[in-house]
Amino acid sequence: MSIGYFRGNLKKRILFLINPISGGISKKHLPELIQKHLDHNKFDDEIRYWTDDKNATEMTRSAVKEGFDVVVAAGGDGTINQVADGLRHSGVVMGILPLGSGNGLARHLRIPLKTGEAISLLNTAKEASIDTQLLNGNSFVNMAGAGFDAHIGHLFARATKRGFSSYTRITVGELLRYKAMEYEISGDSGTFTMPAFLVSFANGTQWGNNAIIAPHASVSDGRLDVAIMRKIAPYEIPSLAFRMFNGSIDKASALQHLKGKRFILRRDHEGPVHLDGEPHMEGKELVVEVDPKSLLVLRPQS
């Protein structure tokens, strides 16, 4: 169903919630682009900026109470995470302007990366129900993980520079230093114990920048895809990178893929995890489960 019809023919109230620092990208011209590309016969728009004293989830929940029909997350996957958390089970629809470093969920949903095109899409997009996920009760919408990707997320959050080049520099610098950990993973298919370089819980297919870790993941199938990468040797890195960017990582012998509605991961000690790229510290046990059809999003018609 097109957004133009999801509540009769009345104009919709749409809030653009902007993260001013995401991706190291200037947002100075964003209001001008919104005025240029948004269909003002369909929408009454308002713009607000995420500030240090109030996070995006709180601002989104306020917008729900104020009666907005659509809240647009203008930022990266971390911004989308917080807006989605505020919209889960609310009936209010989330739009996306991908303005982050990786834009993993936007790429999975085929949201245009050019800002003007992403704004124009809001005029014709369809409303779709997608799953969200919970890790120890904390929500995520695209990816969560433990191991190497969580370690990189922790370091990237502390970096003075944002953006793809900074992320790449940190990743390359840590690749050969990071040591695999022992994990016990229980799910629908049984219990497995193994040393792993990383464990990714995927709702979407990719971390971002077209780095695909779960090629068969779906945001609306009611299940999680889990990608477990064993300890790898330096000579395996080029082949794995090639497979990751051409969508064939599931055929790599270094990876095992599981699918299910609920998983429990146990490890020897507490440590970092990431939720949509944002680092968190969690304990020895991680419970990850699906919250099916809990979020409405705007995506292309076909």
Backbone torsions as a table, in degrees:
resi	resn	phi	psi	omega
1	MET	NA	132.5	-179.7
2	SER	-71.6	148.3	179.1
3	ILE	-59.6	-26.8	-179.5
4	GLY	-64.1	-11.6	-175.0
5	TYR	-126.1	4.8	-172.7
6	PHE	-77.8	-6.9	170.3
7	ARG	-147.5	60.5	179.9
8	GLY	68.9	-154.2	-177.5
9	ASN	-104.9	12.1	178.2
10	LEU	-71.8	151.6	174.1
11	LYS	-66.7	142.8	-178.1
12	LYS	-95.4	144.1	174.1
13	ARG	-87.9	121.8	-176.2
14	ILE	-125.0	130.7	179.8
15	LEU	-111.3	126.8	172.1
16	PHE	-96.4	113.2	-179.5
17	LEU	-103.6	109.5	-168.1
18	ILE	-104.8	128.7	170.0
19	ASN	-90.4	110.2	-171.9
20	PRO	-70.6	-13.3	-175.1
21	ILE	-115.7	-0.6	-174.9
22	SER	-62.6	137.1	174.1
23	GLY	66.2	5.8	-176.0
24	GLY	64.7	23.8	-175.5
25	ILE	-103.7	133.8	177.0
26	SER	-68.7	136.3	177.7
27	LYS	-107.9	15.4	-172.8
28	LYS	-59.1	-39.0	-175.5
29	HIS	-94.6	5.5	-176.6
30	LEU	-63.6	-45.5	177.6
31	PRO	-56.7	-39.5	178.7
32	GLU	-64.1	-41.3	178.8
33	LEU	-66.6	-37.1	177.6
34	ILE	-62.8	-44.5	179.3
35	GLN	-64.4	-32.8	-177.1
36	LYS	-77.0	-41.9	-168.7
37	HIS	-103.4	-19.2	-178.8
38	LEU	-79.2	140.1	178.1
39	ASP	-81.0	104.8	-175.6
40	HIS	-80.5	-2.2	169.3
41	ASN	-79.5	-19.1	179.6
42	LYS	-102.5	-26.3	-169.5
43	PHE	-130.0	141.8	160.4
44	ASP	-102.2	116.7	-171.5
45	ASP	-107.9	154.4	174.3
46	GLU	-141.7	147.1	-179.0
47	ILE	-120.2	132.4	174.0
48	ARG	-134.9	150.4	-179.5
49	TYR	-110.0	135.3	175.4
50	TRP	-68.3	127.7	-179.4
51	THR	-117.9	164.4	-175.6
52	ASP	-63.0	-28.6	-173.7
53	ASP	-88.0	-2.8	-179.3
54	LYS	-149.3	119.0	-176.0
55	ASN	-81.1	168.1	-173.0
56	ALA	-66.1	-30.3	178.6
57	THR	-65.2	-44.5	177.8
58	GLU	-62.3	-42.5	-180.0
59	MET	-65.9	-36.6	178.7
60	THR	-67.8	-43.3	178.7
61	ARG	-63.1	-35.4	174.7
62	SER	-63.8	-40.5	179.7
63	ALA	-63.5	-38.0	176.8
64	VAL	-60.6	-46.1	-179.9
65	LYS	-64.6	-30.1	-179.1
66	GLU	-79.6	-7.6	174.4
67	GLY	92.7	19.6	175.0
68	PHE	-68.2	144.3	177.9
69	ASP	-87.6	-32.0	-176.9
70	VAL	-136.6	136.3	170.3
71	VAL	-120.0	123.2	-177.7
72	VAL	-99.6	121.0	175.6
73	ALA	-83.6	109.7	-179.8
74	ALA	-104.3	93.2	-175.9
75	GLY	171.5	-155.3	-179.8
76	GLY	-97.3	-165.9	-177.5
77	ASP	-63.2	-31.3	177.3
78	GLY	-66.5	-40.1	176.0
79	THR	-65.1	-44.3	178.2
80	ILE	-59.5	-40.6	178.0
81	ASN	-55.6	-48.7	-176.3
82	GLN	-69.8	-40.4	177.5
83	VAL	-65.1	-44.3	179.0
84	ALA	-60.0	-38.8	178.7
85	ASP	-61.8	-36.4	178.5
86	GLY	-75.6	-17.5	-176.3
87	LEU	-104.3	-12.6	-177.1
88	ARG	-53.5	129.3	176.8
89	HIS	63.0	17.7	-177.5
90	SER	-93.8	-22.1	-173.4
91	GLY	84.1	-7.0	175.9
92	VAL	-88.1	142.0	-170.8
93	VAL	-93.2	143.3	175.7
94	MET	-101.2	130.7	167.8
95	GLY	-105.4	164.4	-177.0
96	ILE	-133.6	128.4	164.0
97	LEU	-112.1	107.0	-174.1
98	PRO	-74.7	105.5	-176.5
99	LEU	-131.3	35.5	-178.7
100	GLY	-111.4	-167.2	-178.8
101	SER	-79.9	-38.0	-175.1
102	GLY	-116.7	-36.8	177.7
103	ASN	55.5	48.1	-175.9
104	GLY	-63.0	-48.8	-177.8
105	LEU	-67.7	-41.3	179.4
106	ALA	-59.4	-43.1	178.5
107	ARG	-64.2	-41.2	179.2
108	HIS	-62.4	-40.6	-178.3
109	LEU	-82.8	-1.5	-178.9
110	ARG	63.9	37.0	171.9
111	ILE	-76.7	131.0	179.1
112	PRO	-58.6	141.6	179.2
113	LEU	-83.7	-20.1	174.5
114	LYS	-76.7	127.1	-169.1
115	THR	-60.8	-44.1	179.5
116	GLY	-59.6	-41.4	179.1
117	GLU	-68.1	-37.1	178.5
118	ALA	-66.2	-37.0	176.4
119	ILE	-67.3	-44.8	179.1
120	SER	-59.9	-34.9	179.1
121	LEU	-58.9	-33.7	-179.3
122	LEU	-57.9	-26.7	-177.7
123	ASN	-72.5	-24.7	-173.3
124	THR	-126.3	-1.0	-172.6
125	ALA	-65.3	158.8	174.5
126	LYS	-100.9	153.4	177.1
127	GLU	-89.0	130.2	-178.7
128	ALA	-135.7	145.0	174.8
129	SER	-91.0	129.7	176.7
130	ILE	-127.6	163.9	177.1
131	ASP	-80.2	151.4	161.7
132	THR	-119.3	173.6	-175.8
133	GLN	-132.0	159.7	177.7
134	LEU	-126.1	132.6	172.3
135	LEU	-118.8	111.2	-174.5
136	ASN	49.5	38.8	176.9
137	GLY	86.3	-7.2	178.6
138	ASN	-97.0	131.6	-171.4
139	SER	-84.2	151.1	167.5
140	PHE	-145.4	160.7	-173.3
141	VAL	-122.2	-20.6	-179.2
142	ASN	-118.2	-64.4	-174.3
143	MET	-141.3	144.6	165.8
144	ALA	-136.8	161.2	-179.4
145	GLY	-169.4	163.1	173.8
146	ALA	-127.5	155.1	-179.4
147	GLY	99.9	-141.0	-170.7
148	PHE	-61.6	-44.2	-177.3
149	ASP	-66.8	-33.1	175.3
150	ALA	-69.1	-38.1	177.1
151	HIS	-61.1	-44.5	178.9
152	ILE	-65.9	-41.6	177.5
153	GLY	-59.3	-39.2	178.6
154	HIS	-64.1	-43.9	179.7
155	LEU	-70.3	-39.5	-178.2
156	PHE	-64.6	-36.7	179.7
157	ALA	-64.0	-26.2	-179.8
158	ARG	-93.4	-4.6	-177.4
159	ALA	-70.6	148.2	179.8
160	THR	-77.6	-22.7	179.1
161	LYS	-116.9	138.0	176.1
162	ARG	-96.9	-179.0	174.8
163	GLY	102.8	168.8	-173.8
164	PHE	-64.2	-39.9	-177.3
165	SER	-64.8	-39.4	178.2
166	SER	-66.3	-42.2	179.6
167	TYR	-62.6	-42.9	-179.8
168	THR	-64.3	-42.8	-179.7
169	ARG	-60.9	-44.1	179.8
170	ILE	-65.6	-43.2	-178.5
171	THR	-61.3	-49.5	-178.8
172	VAL	-62.3	-39.8	-178.9
173	GLY	-65.9	-28.0	-176.1
174	GLU	-98.9	-11.0	-172.6
175	LEU	-54.2	-47.0	-175.0
176	LEU	-89.4	-8.9	179.6
177	ARG	-89.1	-29.5	-170.8
178	TYR	-74.1	136.6	-178.9
179	LYS	-104.2	137.4	177.3
180	ALA	-63.8	151.3	178.4
181	MET	-116.5	158.9	177.1
182	GLU	-87.0	129.7	179.9
183	TYR	-129.8	147.4	166.1
184	GLU	-112.8	125.5	-176.7
185	ILE	-123.0	120.6	178.8
186	SER	-112.9	134.4	179.1
187	GLY	-156.6	-161.3	-176.5
188	ASP	-62.5	-26.3	-176.0
189	SER	-95.3	4.2	-179.6
190	GLY	119.6	-163.1	-177.8
191	THR	-119.4	134.0	-178.6
192	PHE	-127.3	140.0	174.2
193	THR	-122.1	127.7	-175.7
194	MET	-163.8	153.1	168.1
195	PRO	-77.1	137.6	-177.8
196	ALA	-138.2	143.2	175.3
197	PHE	-75.6	-37.8	175.5
198	LEU	-158.2	155.8	173.1
199	VAL	-130.4	116.1	-179.3
200	SER	-110.5	130.1	174.5
201	PHE	-101.5	113.1	-168.5
202	ALA	-114.0	126.6	167.6
203	ASN	-95.5	-48.5	171.1
204	GLY	-90.7	-176.6	-174.0
205	THR	-87.9	-23.7	-166.7
206	GLN	-139.1	155.7	172.8
207	TRP	-70.4	-35.8	-174.9
208	GLY	144.2	166.1	-178.8
209	ASN	54.2	30.0	179.5
210	ASN	64.5	23.5	172.7
211	ALA	-86.5	96.5	-170.1
212	ILE	-91.8	119.7	-179.0
213	ILE	-107.5	-20.2	-178.6
214	ALA	-138.7	79.4	-171.4
215	PRO	-59.0	-25.3	-175.5
216	HIS	-102.5	11.0	-179.4
217	ALA	-70.3	147.3	176.7
218	SER	-131.0	139.5	179.7
219	VAL	-83.1	1.8	-175.0
220	SER	-137.1	22.5	-178.7
221	ASP	-100.7	2.1	178.8
222	GLY	73.5	14.7	-179.1
223	ARG	-137.4	156.7	174.3
224	LEU	-97.7	144.8	167.1
225	ASP	-102.6	131.3	179.7
226	VAL	-116.0	123.7	178.1
227	ALA	-109.2	121.8	-178.9
228	ILE	-115.5	117.8	179.7
229	MET	-104.2	123.2	177.6
230	ARG	-71.9	172.2	174.4
231	LYS	-58.1	133.7	-175.9
232	ILE	-118.2	151.1	176.2
233	ALA	-89.1	154.8	-178.9
234	PRO	-54.6	-36.4	-177.1
235	TYR	-68.5	-16.9	-179.8
236	GLU	-83.6	-15.3	-172.7
237	ILE	-61.4	-48.0	-179.1
238	PRO	-58.7	-42.3	180.0
239	SER	-64.8	-42.5	178.6
240	LEU	-64.2	-41.2	178.8
241	ALA	-62.3	-42.9	178.6
242	PHE	-60.4	-46.2	-179.9
243	ARG	-65.1	-36.1	-179.3
244	MET	-62.4	-40.4	-175.6
245	PHE	-89.1	-9.2	174.2
246	ASN	-108.0	7.9	173.4
247	GLY	80.3	17.7	-178.5
248	SER	-115.7	23.7	-177.3
249	ILE	-61.6	-25.2	179.9
250	ASP	-66.7	-16.1	178.7
251	LYS	-92.1	-2.0	-178.9
252	ALA	-78.0	136.9	-179.3
253	SER	-68.8	-18.0	-178.7
254	ALA	-77.7	-10.8	-176.3
255	LEU	-115.2	144.1	169.9
256	GLN	-120.8	135.3	-179.5
257	HIS	-115.5	134.4	176.2
258	LEU	-122.5	159.4	178.4
259	LYS	-139.5	138.5	-179.8
260	GLY	178.6	177.3	-178.1
261	LYS	-93.5	-21.7	-175.7
262	ARG	-153.7	136.5	178.7
263	PHE	-135.2	147.7	172.0
264	ILE	-121.2	123.3	177.5
265	LEU	-110.8	129.1	177.6
266	ARG	-119.6	141.3	-179.7
267	ARG	-139.2	170.1	-172.4
268	ASP	-72.0	-26.9	-177.2
269	HIS	-152.8	163.1	177.5
270	GLU	-66.5	163.6	-179.5
271	GLY	178.0	-174.6	-177.5
272	PRO	-74.7	147.6	163.7
273	VAL	-129.5	169.4	170.8
274	HIS	-126.9	146.4	174.1
275	LEU	-120.5	108.3	-175.4
276	ASP	52.4	41.1	175.5
277	GLY	87.4	-10.8	-178.8
278	GLU	-93.4	128.1	-173.8
279	PRO	-77.0	144.3	174.4
280	HIS	-141.1	153.3	170.9
281	MET	-98.7	132.6	178.9
282	GLU	-134.2	166.8	-175.7
283	GLY	-81.7	-160.7	-175.5
284	LYS	-72.3	-25.3	-177.1
285	GLU	-115.2	130.3	177.1
286	LEU	-118.1	122.4	175.5
287	VAL	-106.5	118.2	-176.0
288	VAL	-120.4	126.8	-176.2
289	GLU	-146.0	159.9	-177.0
290	VAL	-88.8	139.2	168.6
291	ASP	-112.0	90.6	-167.6
292	PRO	-69.6	142.5	174.0
293	LYS	49.2	42.6	-172.6
294	SER	-99.5	-2.3	-175.7
295	LEU	-139.6	135.0	173.6
296	LEU	-97.4	131.6	179.0
297	VAL	-131.2	160.0	173.1
298	LEU	-100.8	129.5	-179.6
299	ARG	-143.0	167.1	-179.0
300	PRO	-57.8	153.1	-177.8
301	GLN	-61.2	-35.5	-178.3
302	SER	-146.4	NA	NA
